[in-house]
Each structure stands twice: as C-alpha cells, then as structure tokens.
C-alpha cells in the first residue's frame, strides 16, 4: 500500500500494518480500510455505488 491511500471510513493514511483493500461487493470499486476501523467494525460506504458494509 502506498502512503497516499486513505481509509474509506475515516480517511486515515493507510501506512500501518493490518490495513487492507478489497473490491466492493456490489460494484468491485476498490475499498480501503485501516486497521482501527477493521478492528472496531466501523462501517464504510463505497464512494462509487453507495454500498454500505460493516
């Protein structure tokens, strides 16, 4: 991951270990998540299609 990538939920820079990125289940647009948001199950919204996930 590059330092320019941001968490879809909290907009934090994804530089820490444990961050991830994956395709949106609805439209396959890349969703990025930081470790903190993943661990706390903070929801996200796909910026392309509006899909909401845990």
N, CA, C and O atoms as a Tripos MOL2 file, in Angstrom:
@<TRIPOS>MOLECULE
protein
  216   215    54     0     0
PROTEIN
NO_CHARGES

@<TRIPOS>ATOM
      1 N           0.8430   -1.1890    0.0000 N.3       1 UNK1
      2 CA          0.0000    0.0000    0.0000 C.3       1 UNK1
      3 C           0.8810    1.2430    0.0000 C.2       1 UNK1
      4 O           1.9570    1.2590    0.5980 O.2       1 UNK1
      5 N           0.4230    2.2470   -0.6580 N.am      2 UNK2
      6 CA          1.1900    3.4790   -0.7090 C.3       2 UNK2
      7 C           0.6990    4.4340    0.3660 C.2       2 UNK2
      8 O          -0.4180    4.3010    0.8680 O.2       2 UNK2
      9 N           1.5390    5.3940    0.7140 N.am      3 UNK3
     10 CA          1.1870    6.3660    1.7500 C.3       3 UNK3
     11 C           0.0460    7.2750    1.3060 C.2       3 UNK3
     12 O          -0.5570    7.9500    2.1400 O.2       3 UNK3
     13 N          -0.2610    7.3050    0.0150 N.am      4 UNK4
     14 CA         -1.3320    8.1640   -0.4850 C.3       4 UNK4
     15 C          -2.7120    7.5500   -0.3190 C.2       4 UNK4
     16 O          -3.7140    8.2600   -0.3940 O.2       4 UNK4
     17 N          -2.7810    6.2560   -0.0990 N.am      5 UNK5
     18 CA         -4.0850    5.6130    0.0600 C.3       5 UNK5
     19 C          -4.7170    6.0240    1.3800 C.2       5 UNK5
     20 O          -4.0270    6.2130    2.3820 O.2       5 UNK5
     21 N          -6.0330    6.1590    1.3670 N.am      6 UNK6
     22 CA         -6.7820    6.5940    2.5460 C.3       6 UNK6
     23 C          -7.8590    5.5870    2.8970 C.2       6 UNK6
     24 O          -8.4010    4.9130    2.0210 O.2       6 UNK6
     25 N          -8.1660    5.4860    4.1830 N.am      7 UNK7
     26 CA         -9.2340    4.6190    4.6630 C.3       7 UNK7
     27 C         -10.5690    5.1700    4.1790 C.2       7 UNK7
     28 O         -10.8300    6.3670    4.2920 O.2       7 UNK7
     29 N         -11.4090    4.2970    3.6430 N.am      8 UNK8
     30 CA        -12.7220    4.6970    3.1500 C.3       8 UNK8
     31 C         -13.6130    5.1770    4.2920 C.2       8 UNK8
     32 O         -14.4810    6.0230    4.0790 O.2       8 UNK8
     33 N         -13.4140    4.6500    5.4990 N.am      9 UNK9
     34 CA        -14.2580    5.0100    6.6410 C.3       9 UNK9
     35 C         -13.8340    6.3050    7.3230 C.2       9 UNK9
     36 O         -14.6580    7.1950    7.5350 O.2       9 UNK9
     37 N         -12.5330    6.4170    7.6730 N.am     10 UNK10
     38 CA        -12.0900    7.5520    8.4980 C.3      10 UNK10
     39 C         -11.1140    8.4830    7.7950 C.2      10 UNK10
     40 O         -10.7180    9.5020    8.3610 O.2      10 UNK10
     41 N         -10.7210    8.1500    6.5680 N.am     11 UNK11
     42 CA         -9.8150    8.9640    5.7610 C.3      11 UNK11
     43 C          -8.3790    9.0010    6.2900 C.2      11 UNK11
     44 O          -7.5970    9.8620    5.8880 O.2      11 UNK11
     45 N          -8.0250    8.0730    7.1880 N.am     12 UNK12
     46 CA         -6.6520    7.9890    7.6860 C.3      12 UNK12
     47 C          -5.7440    7.4490    6.5860 C.2      12 UNK12
     48 O          -6.1890    6.6910    5.7240 O.2      12 UNK12
     49 N          -4.4750    7.8410    6.6160 N.am     13 UNK13
     50 CA         -3.4990    7.3210    5.6730 C.3      13 UNK13
     51 C          -3.2340    5.8540    5.9810 C.2      13 UNK13
     52 O          -3.0510    5.4900    7.1430 O.2      13 UNK13
     53 N          -3.2120    5.0150    4.9630 N.am     14 UNK14
     54 CA         -3.0160    3.5780    5.1550 C.3      14 UNK14
     55 C          -1.5380    3.2170    5.0900 C.2      14 UNK14
     56 O          -1.0680    2.6710    4.0920 O.2      14 UNK14
     57 N          -0.8160    3.5210    6.1490 N.am     15 UNK15
     58 CA          0.6020    3.1980    6.2170 C.3      15 UNK15
     59 C           0.8720    2.1070    7.2450 C.2      15 UNK15
     60 O           1.9590    1.5300    7.2560 O.2      15 UNK15
     61 N          -0.0850    1.8190    8.0980 N.am     16 UNK16
     62 CA          0.1330    0.8710    9.1820 C.3      16 UNK16
     63 C          -0.1130   -0.5730    8.7580 C.2      16 UNK16
     64 O          -0.8740   -0.8420    7.8290 O.2      16 UNK16
     65 N           0.5350   -1.4780    9.4430 N.am     17 UNK17
     66 CA          0.3180   -2.8980    9.2090 C.3      17 UNK17
     67 C          -1.1010   -3.2540    9.6360 C.2      17 UNK17
     68 O          -1.5960   -2.7370   10.6380 O.2      17 UNK17
     69 N          -1.7450   -4.1180    8.8960 N.am     18 UNK18
     70 CA         -3.1110   -4.5190    9.2180 C.3      18 UNK18
     71 C          -4.1610   -3.8190    8.3810 C.2      18 UNK18
     72 O          -5.3400   -4.1680    8.4410 O.2      18 UNK18
     73 N          -3.7460   -2.8370    7.6020 N.am     19 UNK19
     74 CA         -4.6780   -2.1750    6.6850 C.3      19 UNK19
     75 C          -4.9380   -3.1040    5.5100 C.2      19 UNK19
     76 O          -4.1380   -3.9950    5.2240 O.2      19 UNK19
     77 N          -6.0540   -2.8950    4.8360 N.am     20 UNK20
     78 CA         -6.3870   -3.7680    3.7080 C.3      20 UNK20
     79 C          -7.1370   -3.0020    2.6360 C.2      20 UNK20
     80 O          -7.6280   -1.8960    2.8650 O.2      20 UNK20
     81 N          -7.2150   -3.5990    1.4820 N.am     21 UNK21
     82 CA         -8.0540   -3.0740    0.4010 C.3      21 UNK21
     83 C          -8.6990   -4.2700   -0.2780 C.2      21 UNK21
     84 O          -8.1110   -5.3490   -0.3600 O.2      21 UNK21
     85 N          -9.9060   -4.0640   -0.7600 N.am     22 UNK22
     86 CA        -10.6720   -5.1500   -1.3660 C.3      22 UNK22
     87 C         -11.7140   -4.5630   -2.3050 C.2      22 UNK22
     88 O         -12.0470   -3.3840   -2.1860 O.2      22 UNK22
     89 N         -12.2380   -5.3570   -3.2370 N.am     23 UNK23
     90 CA        -13.2660   -4.8460   -4.1460 C.3      23 UNK23
     91 C         -14.6160   -4.7380   -3.4350 C.2      23 UNK23
     92 O         -14.9760   -5.6050   -2.6390 O.2      23 UNK23
     93 N         -15.3480   -3.6840   -3.7230 N.am     24 UNK24
     94 CA        -16.7040   -3.5210   -3.1910 C.3      24 UNK24
     95 C         -17.5300   -4.7370   -3.6110 C.2      24 UNK24
     96 O         -17.4700   -5.1400   -4.7730 O.2      24 UNK24
     97 N         -18.2960   -5.3280   -2.6970 N.am     25 UNK25
     98 CA        -19.1170   -6.4870   -3.0420 C.3      25 UNK25
     99 C         -20.1780   -6.1920   -4.1070 C.2      25 UNK25
    100 O         -20.6700   -7.1090   -4.7650 O.2      25 UNK25
    101 N         -20.5250   -4.9290   -4.2740 N.am     26 UNK26
    102 CA        -21.5760   -4.5630   -5.2170 C.3      26 UNK26
    103 C         -21.0450   -4.1770   -6.5990 C.2      26 UNK26
    104 O         -21.5760   -4.6220   -7.6170 O.2      26 UNK26
    105 N         -19.9900   -3.3430   -6.6340 N.am     27 UNK27
    106 CA        -19.5330   -2.8110   -7.9240 C.3      27 UNK27
    107 C         -18.0640   -3.0880   -8.2470 C.2      27 UNK27
    108 O         -17.6100   -2.7550   -9.3420 O.2      27 UNK27
    109 N         -17.3200   -3.6800   -7.3320 N.am     28 UNK28
    110 CA        -15.8990   -4.0250   -7.4960 C.3      28 UNK28
    111 C         -14.9530   -2.8230   -7.4290 C.2      28 UNK28
    112 O         -13.7640   -2.9790   -7.7070 O.2      28 UNK28
    113 N         -15.4360   -1.6360   -7.0710 N.am     29 UNK29
    114 CA        -14.5660   -0.4800   -6.8520 C.3      29 UNK29
    115 C         -13.7010   -0.7670   -5.6230 C.2      29 UNK29
    116 O         -14.1810   -1.3730   -4.6650 O.2      29 UNK29
    117 N         -12.4340   -0.3410   -5.6350 N.am     30 UNK30
    118 CA        -11.5440   -0.6240   -4.5100 C.3      30 UNK30
    119 C         -11.9600    0.1210   -3.2430 C.2      30 UNK30
    120 O         -12.1420    1.3380   -3.2580 O.2      30 UNK30
    121 N         -12.1060   -0.6210   -2.1520 N.am     31 UNK31
    122 CA        -12.4100   -0.0690   -0.8330 C.3      31 UNK31
    123 C         -11.1690   -0.2830    0.0240 C.2      31 UNK31
    124 O         -10.6200   -1.3840    0.0420 O.2      31 UNK31
    125 N         -10.7200    0.7420    0.7290 N.am     32 UNK32
    126 CA         -9.5360    0.6500    1.5830 C.3      32 UNK32
    127 C          -9.9460    0.8400    3.0320 C.2      32 UNK32
    128 O         -10.7730    1.6970    3.3450 O.2      32 UNK32
    129 N          -9.3580    0.0290    3.9220 N.am     33 UNK33
    130 CA         -9.7270    0.0900    5.3430 C.3      33 UNK33
    131 C          -8.4720    0.0820    6.2070 C.2      33 UNK33
    132 O          -7.5540   -0.7010    5.9650 O.2      33 UNK33
    133 N          -8.4320    0.9520    7.2110 N.am     34 UNK34
    134 CA         -7.3110    0.9590    8.1410 C.3      34 UNK34
    135 C          -7.5390   -0.1010    9.2230 C.2      34 UNK34
    136 O          -8.6490   -0.6030    9.3980 O.2      34 UNK34
    137 N          -6.4790   -0.4240    9.9320 N.am     35 UNK35
    138 CA         -6.5310   -1.4440   10.9770 C.3      35 UNK35
    139 C          -7.5690   -1.0960   12.0390 C.2      35 UNK35
    140 O          -8.3400   -1.9610   12.4560 O.2      35 UNK35
    141 N          -7.5970    0.1610   12.4790 N.am     36 UNK36
    142 CA         -8.5120    0.5730   13.5520 C.3      36 UNK36
    143 C          -9.9710    0.3910   13.1440 C.2      36 UNK36
    144 O         -10.7610   -0.1500   13.9180 O.2      36 UNK36
    145 N         -10.3350    0.8230   11.9650 N.am     37 UNK37
    146 CA        -11.7250    0.6880   11.5110 C.3      37 UNK37
    147 C         -12.1140   -0.7770   11.3260 C.2      37 UNK37
    148 O         -13.2510   -1.1550   11.6080 O.2      37 UNK37
    149 N         -11.1840   -1.5990   10.8580 N.am     38 UNK38
    150 CA        -11.4580   -3.0340   10.7260 C.3      38 UNK38
    151 C         -11.6840   -3.6670   12.0900 C.2      38 UNK38
    152 O         -12.6580   -4.3970   12.2780 O.2      38 UNK38
    153 N         -10.8000   -3.3990   13.0400 N.am     39 UNK39
    154 CA        -10.8920   -3.9980   14.3730 C.3      39 UNK39
    155 C         -12.1560   -3.5690   15.1170 C.2      39 UNK39
    156 O         -12.7250   -4.3560   15.8730 O.2      39 UNK39
    157 N         -12.5960   -2.3370   14.9090 N.am     40 UNK40
    158 CA        -13.7700   -1.8170   15.6110 C.3      40 UNK40
    159 C         -15.0550   -1.9820   14.7970 C.2      40 UNK40
    160 O         -16.1140   -1.5070   15.2080 O.2      40 UNK40
    161 N         -14.9690   -2.6450   13.6600 N.am     41 UNK41
    162 CA        -16.1250   -2.8840   12.7760 C.3      41 UNK41
    163 C         -16.8750   -1.6000   12.4330 C.2      41 UNK41
    164 O         -18.1060   -1.5670   12.4160 O.2      41 UNK41
    165 N         -16.1120   -0.5470   12.1620 N.am     42 UNK42
    166 CA        -16.7030    0.7280   11.7570 C.3      42 UNK42
    167 C         -17.1700    0.5880   10.3090 C.2      42 UNK42
    168 O         -16.4260    0.1050    9.4560 O.2      42 UNK42
    169 N         -18.3700    1.0010   10.0420 N.am     43 UNK43
    170 CA        -18.9570    0.8540    8.7170 C.3      43 UNK43
    171 C         -18.2510    1.6780    7.6550 C.2      43 UNK43
    172 O         -17.5300    2.6280    7.9600 O.2      43 UNK43
    173 N         -18.4700    1.2990    6.4100 N.am     44 UNK44
    174 CA        -17.9260    2.0460    5.2770 C.3      44 UNK44
    175 C         -19.0030    2.1770    4.2130 C.2      44 UNK44
    176 O         -19.9500    1.3920    4.1740 O.2      44 UNK44
    177 N         -18.8510    3.1660    3.3590 N.am     45 UNK45
    178 CA        -19.7410    3.3660    2.2210 C.3      45 UNK45
    179 C         -18.8840    3.4530    0.9700 C.2      45 UNK45
    180 O         -17.9500    4.2530    0.9080 O.2      45 UNK45
    181 N         -19.1950    2.6430   -0.0140 N.am     46 UNK46
    182 CA        -18.4510    2.6730   -1.2720 C.3      46 UNK46
    183 C         -18.6600    4.0420   -1.9230 C.2      46 UNK46
    184 O         -19.7990    4.4730   -2.1060 O.2      46 UNK46
    185 N         -17.5650    4.7310   -2.2740 N.am     47 UNK47
    186 CA        -17.7090    6.0540   -2.8820 C.3      47 UNK47
    187 C         -18.3010    6.0220   -4.2900 C.2      47 UNK47
    188 O         -18.7670    7.0470   -4.7870 O.2      47 UNK47
    189 N         -18.2880    4.8600   -4.9350 N.am     48 UNK48
    190 CA        -18.7960    4.7650   -6.3050 C.3      48 UNK48
    191 C         -20.2820    4.4160   -6.3580 C.2      48 UNK48
    192 O         -21.0420    5.0630   -7.0790 O.2      48 UNK48
    193 N         -20.7090    3.3880   -5.5910 N.am     49 UNK49
    194 CA        -22.0980    2.9210   -5.7180 C.3      49 UNK49
    195 C         -22.9470    3.1430   -4.4680 C.2      49 UNK49
    196 O         -24.1650    2.9760   -4.5140 O.2      49 UNK49
    197 N         -22.3130    3.5210   -3.3430 N.am     50 UNK50
    198 CA        -23.0690    3.7760   -2.1220 C.3      50 UNK50
    199 C         -23.3280    2.5460   -1.2660 C.2      50 UNK50
    200 O         -24.0180    2.6410   -0.2510 O.2      50 UNK50
    201 N         -22.7820    1.3740   -1.6570 N.am     51 UNK51
    202 CA        -22.9480    0.1620   -0.8490 C.3      51 UNK51
    203 C         -22.4020    0.4100    0.5500 C.2      51 UNK51
    204 O         -21.3270    0.9900    0.7030 O.2      51 UNK51
    205 N         -23.1320   -0.0230    1.5660 N.am     52 UNK52
    206 CA        -22.6900    0.1470    2.9540 C.3      52 UNK52
    207 C         -22.3480   -1.2050    3.5480 C.2      52 UNK52
    208 O         -23.1240   -2.1560    3.4580 O.2      52 UNK52
    209 N         -21.1720   -1.2740    4.1560 N.am     53 UNK53
    210 CA        -20.7200   -2.5210    4.7620 C.3      53 UNK53
    211 C         -20.2550   -2.3070    6.1890 C.2      53 UNK53
    212 O         -20.1070   -1.1760    6.6500 O.2      53 UNK53
    213 N         -20.0270   -3.4110    6.8760 N.am     54 UNK54
    214 CA        -19.5840   -3.3330    8.2770 C.3      54 UNK54
    215 C         -18.1350   -2.9180    8.4160 C.2      54 UNK54
    216 O         -17.6280   -2.8110    9.5330 O.2      54 UNK54
@<TRIPOS>BOND
     1     1     2 1
     2     2     3 1
     3     3     4 2
     4     3     5 am
     5     5     6 1
     6     6     7 1
     7     7     8 2
     8     7     9 am
     9     9    10 1
    10    10    11 1
    11    11    12 2
    12    11    13 am
    13    13    14 1
    14    14    15 1
    15    15    16 2
    16    15    17 am
    17    17    18 1
    18    18    19 1
    19    19    20 2
    20    19    21 am
    21    21    22 1
    22    22    23 1
    23    23    24 2
    24    23    25 am
    25    25    26 1
    26    26    27 1
    27    27    28 2
    28    27    29 am
    29    29    30 1
    30    30    31 1
    31    31    32 2
    32    31    33 am
    33    33    34 1
    34    34    35 1
    35    35    36 2
    36    35    37 am
    37    37    38 1
    38    38    39 1
    39    39    40 2
    40    39    41 am
    41    41    42 1
    42    42    43 1
    43    43    44 2
    44    43    45 am
    45    45    46 1
    46    46    47 1
    47    47    48 2
    48    47    49 am
    49    49    50 1
    50    50    51 1
    51    51    52 2
    52    51    53 am
    53    53    54 1
    54    54    55 1
    55    55    56 2
    56    55    57 am
    57    57    58 1
    58    58    59 1
    59    59    60 2
    60    59    61 am
    61    61    62 1
    62    62    63 1
    63    63    64 2
    64    63    65 am
    65    65    66 1
    66    66    67 1
    67    67    68 2
    68    67    69 am
    69    69    70 1
    70    70    71 1
    71    71    72 2
    72    71    73 am
    73    73    74 1
    74    74    75 1
    75    75    76 2
    76    75    77 am
    77    77    78 1
    78    78    79 1
    79    79    80 2
    80    79    81 am
    81    81    82 1
    82    82    83 1
    83    83    84 2
    84    83    85 am
    85    85    86 1
    86    86    87 1
    87    87    88 2
    88    87    89 am
    89    89    90 1
    90    90    91 1
    91    91    92 2
    92    91    93 am
    93    93    94 1
    94    94    95 1
    95    95    96 2
    96    95    97 am
    97    97    98 1
    98    98    99 1
    99    99   100 2
   100    99   101 am
   101   101   102 1
   102   102   103 1
   103   103   104 2
   104   103   105 am
   105   105   106 1
   106   106   107 1
   107   107   108 2
   108   107   109 am
   109   109   110 1
   110   110   111 1
   111   111   112 2
   112   111   113 am
   113   113   114 1
   114   114   115 1
   115   115   116 2
   116   115   117 am
   117   117   118 1
   118   118   119 1
   119   119   120 2
   120   119   121 am
   121   121   122 1
   122   122   123 1
   123   123   124 2
   124   123   125 am
   125   125   126 1
   126   126   127 1
   127   127   128 2
   128   127   129 am
   129   129   130 1
   130   130   131 1
   131   131   132 2
   132   131   133 am
   133   133   134 1
   134   134   135 1
   135   135   136 2
   136   135   137 am
   137   137   138 1
   138   138   139 1
   139   139   140 2
   140   139   141 am
   141   141   142 1
   142   142   143 1
   143   143   144 2
   144   143   145 am
   145   145   146 1
   146   146   147 1
   147   147   148 2
   148   147   149 am
   149   149   150 1
   150   150   151 1
   151   151   152 2
   152   151   153 am
   153   153   154 1
   154   154   155 1
   155   155   156 2
   156   155   157 am
   157   157   158 1
   158   158   159 1
   159   159   160 2
   160   159   161 am
   161   161   162 1
   162   162   163 1
   163   163   164 2
   164   163   165 am
   165   165   166 1
   166   166   167 1
   167   167   168 2
   168   167   169 am
   169   169   170 1
   170   170   171 1
   171   171   172 2
   172   171   173 am
   173   173   174 1
   174   174   175 1
   175   175   176 2
   176   175   177 am
   177   177   178 1
   178   178   179 1
   179   179   180 2
   180   179   181 am
   181   181   182 1
   182   182   183 1
   183   183   184 2
   184   183   185 am
   185   185   186 1
   186   186   187 1
   187   187   188 2
   188   187   189 am
   189   189   190 1
   190   190   191 1
   191   191   192 2
   192   191   193 am
   193   193   194 1
   194   194   195 1
   195   195   196 2
   196   195   197 am
   197   197   198 1
   198   198   199 1
   199   199   200 2
   200   199   201 am
   201   201   202 1
   202   202   203 1
   203   203   204 2
   204   203   205 am
   205   205   206 1
   206   206   207 1
   207   207   208 2
   208   207   209 am
   209   209   210 1
   210   210   211 1
   211   211   212 2
   212   211   213 am
   213   213   214 1
   214   214   215 1
   215   215   216 2
@<TRIPOS>SUBSTRUCTURE
     1 UNK1         2 RESIDUE 1 A UNK
     2 UNK2         6 RESIDUE 1 A UNK
     3 UNK3        10 RESIDUE 1 A UNK
     4 UNK4        14 RESIDUE 1 A UNK
     5 UNK5        18 RESIDUE 1 A UNK
     6 UNK6        22 RESIDUE 1 A UNK
     7 UNK7        26 RESIDUE 1 A UNK
     8 UNK8        30 RESIDUE 1 A UNK
     9 UNK9        34 RESIDUE 1 A UNK
    10 UNK10       38 RESIDUE 1 A UNK
    11 UNK11       42 RESIDUE 1 A UNK
    12 UNK12       46 RESIDUE 1 A UNK
    13 UNK13       50 RESIDUE 1 A UNK
    14 UNK14       54 RESIDUE 1 A UNK
    15 UNK15       58 RESIDUE 1 A UNK
    16 UNK16       62 RESIDUE 1 A UNK
    17 UNK17       66 RESIDUE 1 A UNK
    18 UNK18       70 RESIDUE 1 A UNK
    19 UNK19       74 RESIDUE 1 A UNK
    20 UNK20       78 RESIDUE 1 A UNK
    21 UNK21       82 RESIDUE 1 A UNK
    22 UNK22       86 RESIDUE 1 A UNK
    23 UNK23       90 RESIDUE 1 A UNK
    24 UNK24       94 RESIDUE 1 A UNK
    25 UNK25       98 RESIDUE 1 A UNK
    26 UNK26      102 RESIDUE 1 A UNK
    27 UNK27      106 RESIDUE 1 A UNK
    28 UNK28      110 RESIDUE 1 A UNK
    29 UNK29      114 RESIDUE 1 A UNK
    30 UNK30      118 RESIDUE 1 A UNK
    31 UNK31      122 RESIDUE 1 A UNK
    32 UNK32      126 RESIDUE 1 A UNK
    33 UNK33      130 RESIDUE 1 A UNK
    34 UNK34      134 RESIDUE 1 A UNK
    35 UNK35      138 RESIDUE 1 A UNK
    36 UNK36      142 RESIDUE 1 A UNK
    37 UNK37      146 RESIDUE 1 A UNK
    38 UNK38      150 RESIDUE 1 A UNK
    39 UNK39      154 RESIDUE 1 A UNK
    40 UNK40      158 RESIDUE 1 A UNK
    41 UNK41      162 RESIDUE 1 A UNK
    42 UNK42      166 RESIDUE 1 A UNK
    43 UNK43      170 RESIDUE 1 A UNK
    44 UNK44      174 RESIDUE 1 A UNK
    45 UNK45      178 RESIDUE 1 A UNK
    46 UNK46      182 RESIDUE 1 A UNK
    47 UNK47      186 RESIDUE 1 A UNK
    48 UNK48      190 RESIDUE 1 A UNK
    49 UNK49      194 RESIDUE 1 A UNK
    50 UNK50      198 RESIDUE 1 A UNK
    51 UNK51      202 RESIDUE 1 A UNK
    52 UNK52      206 RESIDUE 1 A UNK
    53 UNK53      210 RESIDUE 1 A UNK
    54 UNK54      214 RESIDUE 1 A UNK
